[in-house]
């Protein structure tokens, strides 16, 4: 097994890792191993936005137009008083 040393880790990050490990009932070392394993599992996986996912789900019923991705857009308010 390989070893990895992390230097200059902020004290608050170390404390939060310790608390998270405690909540999960394991050592900080095992918690960090789990975090790293999960981080590299997602490597290479395609991530799509909600609009793209919804377009794909409803394509079989004839949805032809794309549903735009809204990430980073500012919400608009609607006036219902009329």
TORKOL-4160 file (C-alpha; in steps of 0.2 Angstrom, whole numbers, padded with zeros to 4 digits, m for minus):
82
<pt num="1" X="0000" Y="0000" Z="0000"/>
<pt num="2" X="0006" Y="0018" Z="m0004"/>
<pt num="3" X="0007" Y="0032" Z="0009"/>
<pt num="4" X="0003" Y="0050" Z="0006"/>
<pt num="5" X="0008" Y="0064" Z="0017"/>
<pt num="6" X="m0002" Y="0080" Z="0016"/>
<pt num="7" X="0007" Y="0096" Z="0022"/>
<pt num="8" X="0001" Y="0113" Z="0027"/>
<pt num="9" X="m0017" Y="0107" Z="0030"/>
<pt num="10" X="m0027" Y="0121" Z="0039"/>
<pt num="11" X="m0031" Y="0117" Z="0057"/>
<pt num="12" X="m0050" Y="0119" Z="0054"/>
<pt num="13" X="m0050" Y="0107" Z="0040"/>
<pt num="14" X="m0041" Y="0094" Z="0051"/>
<pt num="15" X="m0054" Y="0097" Z="0065"/>
<pt num="16" X="m0069" Y="0095" Z="0053"/>
<pt num="17" X="m0061" Y="0079" Z="0046"/>
<pt num="18" X="m0059" Y="0073" Z="0064"/>
<pt num="19" X="m0077" Y="0077" Z="0068"/>
<pt num="20" X="m0084" Y="0069" Z="0052"/>
<pt num="21" X="m0074" Y="0053" Z="0055"/>
<pt num="22" X="m0081" Y="0052" Z="0073"/>
<pt num="23" X="m0098" Y="0054" Z="0066"/>
<pt num="24" X="m0095" Y="0039" Z="0054"/>
<pt num="25" X="m0087" Y="0029" Z="0068"/>
<pt num="26" X="m0069" Y="0028" Z="0060"/>
<pt num="27" X="m0052" Y="0035" Z="0061"/>
<pt num="28" X="m0047" Y="0051" Z="0053"/>
<pt num="29" X="m0035" Y="0041" Z="0042"/>
<pt num="30" X="m0049" Y="0029" Z="0036"/>
<pt num="31" X="m0061" Y="0044" Z="0033"/>
<pt num="32" X="m0048" Y="0052" Z="0022"/>
<pt num="33" X="m0045" Y="0036" Z="0013"/>
<pt num="34" X="m0064" Y="0035" Z="0009"/>
<pt num="35" X="m0065" Y="0053" Z="0004"/>
<pt num="36" X="m0050" Y="0050" Z="m0009"/>
<pt num="37" X="m0058" Y="0034" Z="m0015"/>
<pt num="38" X="m0075" Y="0042" Z="m0018"/>
<pt num="39" X="m0066" Y="0057" Z="m0027"/>
<pt num="40" X="m0057" Y="0047" Z="m0040"/>
<pt num="41" X="m0072" Y="0036" Z="m0043"/>
<pt num="42" X="m0081" Y="0050" Z="m0051"/>
<pt num="43" X="m0066" Y="0054" Z="m0062"/>
<pt num="44" X="m0070" Y="0052" Z="m0080"/>
<pt num="45" X="m0089" Y="0051" Z="m0077"/>
<pt num="46" X="m0098" Y="0063" Z="m0088"/>
<pt num="47" X="m0108" Y="0076" Z="m0078"/>
<pt num="48" X="m0123" Y="0084" Z="m0086"/>
<pt num="49" X="m0135" Y="0097" Z="m0080"/>
<pt num="50" X="m0153" Y="0094" Z="m0075"/>
<pt num="51" X="m0160" Y="0102" Z="m0091"/>
<pt num="52" X="m0150" Y="0089" Z="m0101"/>
<pt num="53" X="m0155" Y="0075" Z="m0090"/>
<pt num="54" X="m0174" Y="0080" Z="m0091"/>
<pt num="55" X="m0173" Y="0081" Z="m0110"/>
<pt num="56" X="m0166" Y="0064" Z="m0111"/>
<pt num="57" X="m0179" Y="0057" Z="m0100"/>
<pt num="58" X="m0194" Y="0064" Z="m0110"/>
<pt num="59" X="m0186" Y="0062" Z="m0127"/>
<pt num="60" X="m0196" Y="0045" Z="m0129"/>
<pt num="61" X="m0213" Y="0055" Z="m0128"/>
<pt num="62" X="m0208" Y="0067" Z="m0142"/>
<pt num="63" X="m0199" Y="0081" Z="m0133"/>
<pt num="64" X="m0190" Y="0089" Z="m0147"/>
<pt num="65" X="m0183" Y="0105" Z="m0140"/>
<pt num="66" X="m0169" Y="0106" Z="m0128"/>
<pt num="67" X="m0172" Y="0111" Z="m0110"/>
<pt num="68" X="m0159" Y="0125" Z="m0106"/>
<pt num="69" X="m0147" Y="0123" Z="m0092"/>
<pt num="70" X="m0150" Y="0136" Z="m0078"/>
<pt num="71" X="m0134" Y="0135" Z="m0068"/>
<pt num="72" X="m0127" Y="0152" Z="m0065"/>
<pt num="73" X="m0143" Y="0161" Z="m0071"/>
<pt num="74" X="m0152" Y="0173" Z="m0059"/>
<pt num="75" X="m0169" Y="0168" Z="m0054"/>
<pt num="76" X="m0183" Y="0179" Z="m0061"/>
<pt num="77" X="m0198" Y="0184" Z="m0051"/>
<pt num="78" X="m0216" Y="0183" Z="m0058"/>
<pt num="79" X="m0230" Y="0196" Z="m0054"/>
<pt num="80" X="m0246" Y="0187" Z="m0050"/>
<pt num="81" X="m0256" Y="0203" Z="m0045"/>
<pt num="82" X="m0264" Y="0206" Z="m0062"/>
